[in-house]
């Protein structure tokens, strides 16, 4: 058999032998730089040729899954959609299979009714570039998508000319004004093809579909998905002014220092007090070690914004009460910190310790049921720090008591001695913590205690080698030992 499948099977066997020899003999770590570059380049060429074959095969999957066909290939192999069949057979993620099927729709050809010959594809030059191995699915989509957005306002001749210019760029072909090939240039990345395509669209469709603000307003969206593996996806497209405001709010959290240049990494800083220029360990102040990624910091900033908005009291009521996050947990699990709690409005499960943080920042309502499920008792506890207490704690602490963290407006109030352990809802037992430190204090090396109503922190060894307790919060007057004058600290 001399089919393409047989050739691919031979290629697979050859690649298996070559790769097994390379890995078993640890050849790749010892390759010189030039051969590492050649390896990546050759594998990229092979990958593009494989993608071209996958696209052409997916064209057939689309045709053989047409609604009017009785013998659909998808049903034959037990799937309802072409993309599901492609995903299953190539063993890729749905996202990757979608890209292949999307490219197949753009590269498909139809047969003439009388001759049976194929009619050229919508983008024949780019298809030829794909067949030659010069371009893969990423490059094809980058080149075609801007043109497709204006397909109803671009004439066929203009589209074919754009197709030719994009295919020339994909192959590295340079032509003169007469269309003659005069040289070759470097092969482009998908971003280069997308850029040229956008330039061509700007010439061919200068007015665009409609003003972008109206198109954006119509296409705006935001959705919250279902919990999976401890995460809840959010999706959508927000308007530029909303994105700008959100970015400003996040920047105010990620770059809380306002008296000096921003930290480009989005980290937090120690700030020097009036009479101390060194950290407690005697070394110069430095940026605290923060191993969160930029994306994780952005998430935590978003969580602070949401929680601050919930505390603002400016949202409409729901069912006669302010929007309130309700988390249910058994009394036994809450007391021991074990087990799971349930977020009432979503049904998502969270650890009981997270429920404890929710109760610390908000309040607890006890609902007792009898053995038949009837509500036997209903009550609330004085767990929430009121506005006067919060104002006083804010004046005392100034912001998150972990050194160098965020200002008070982004903070929650934490019971130093847990309420479940008998800790009172009192200014002498409450400190300001940002959302991140409130949620993860028990996992970190930072410790907090109250000393006659003043919060003290003990940091990790990188902050203080001697592991001493240090007063936290805003600088305030305090009497020196012996009563000889006053200083701030």
Long-range contacts (C-beta under 8 A, 24 or more apart in sequence): 4-53, 8-53, 45-133, 47-136, 48-130, 48-133, 48-134, 48-135, 48-136, 49-133, 51-100, 51-130, 51-136, 51-137, 52-130, 52-131, 52-133, 52-136, 54-86, 54-90, 54-100, 55-100, 55-103, 55-104, 55-107, 55-130, 55-137, 55-140, 56-104, 56-107, 58-82, 58-86, 58-100, 58-101, 58-103, 58-104, 59-104, 59-107, 59-108, 59-109, 61-85, 61-86, 61-101, 61-104, 62-101, 62-104, 62-105, 62-108, 63-108, 99-137, 99-138, 99-141, 100-137, 102-141, 103-137, 103-140, 103-141, 106-140, 106-141, 106-144, 106-148, 107-140, 122-159, 123-159, 123-163, 124-160, 124-163, 125-160, 125-163, 125-164, 125-166, 125-167, 125-168, 126-163, 126-166, 126-167, 126-170, 128-167, 129-167, 129-170, 129-171, 132-171, 134-170, 134-171, 134-172, 134-187, 135-170, 135-193, 138-190, 139-170, 139-188, 139-189, 139-190, 139-193, 141-190, 142-190, 142-191, 142-193, 142-194, 142-197, 143-170, 143-190, 143-193, 143-194, 143-196, 143-197, 144-197, 145-194, 145-197, 146-194, 146-197, 146-198, 146-200, 146-201, 147-197, 147-200, 147-201, 149-201, 149-209, 150-201, 150-204, 150-205, 150-208, 150-209, 153-204, 153-205, 153-207, 153-209, 154-201, 154-204, 154-205, 158-204, 162-197, 162-200, 162-201, 162-204, 165-196, 165-200, 166-193, 166-196, 166-197, 166-200, 169-193, 169-196, 216-240, 227-346, 227-348, 227-349, 232-346, 232-348, 246-302, 246-305, 249-301, 249-305, 250-298, 250-301, 250-302, 250-305, 253-300, 253-301, 253-304, 253-305, 253-406, 253-410, 254-297, 254-298, 254-301, 256-399, 256-405, 256-406, 256-407, 263-287, 265-294, 266-294, 266-297, 268-404, 268-405, 268-406, 269-404, 270-403, 270-404, 271-404, 273-475, 273-488, 273-489, 274-475, 274-488, 274-489, 275-487, 275-488, 275-489, 276-489, 279-463, 279-464, 280-459, 280-463, 280-464, 280-466, 280-468, 280-470, 281-463, 281-464, 281-465, 281-466, 287-404, 288-403, 288-404, 288-463, 289-460, 289-462, 292-436, 300-434, 300-435, 300-436, 303-435, 303-436, 304-406, 304-410, 304-434, 304-435, 304-436, 305-410, 307-361, 307-412, 307-435, 308-409, 308-410, 324-362, 325-358, 325-362, 327-354, 327-355, 327-358, 327-359, 329-355, 331-366, 334-359, 334-420, 335-420, 353-442, 354-439, 356-418, 356-420, 357-412, 357-438, 357-439, 359-383, 359-419, 360-412, 360-413, 360-414, 360-415, 360-418, 360-419, 360-438, 361-412, 361-413, 361-438, 364-419, 381-419, 382-425, 383-419, 383-425, 384-425, 385-413, 385-425, 385-430, 389-413, 389-425, 389-426, 389-427, 389-430, 392-427, 393-427, 393-430, 393-431, 393-432, 394-432, 395-474, 396-427, 396-454, 396-455, 396-473, 396-474, 396-476, 397-431, 397-432, 397-455, 397-472, 397-473, 397-474, 398-432, 398-473, 398-474, 399-432, 399-474, 400-432, 400-433, 400-434, 400-437, 401-431, 401-432, 401-433, 401-448, 401-455, 401-457, 401-472, 401-473, 402-433, 402-434, 402-437, 402-446, 402-457, 402-472, 403-457, 403-459, 403-463, 403-472, 405-434, 405-437, 406-434, 408-432, 410-434, 410-435, 412-438, 414-438, 414-441, 414-448, 416-448, 416-449, 416-450, 416-455, 417-450, 427-453, 428-453, 431-455, 431-472, 431-473, 448-472
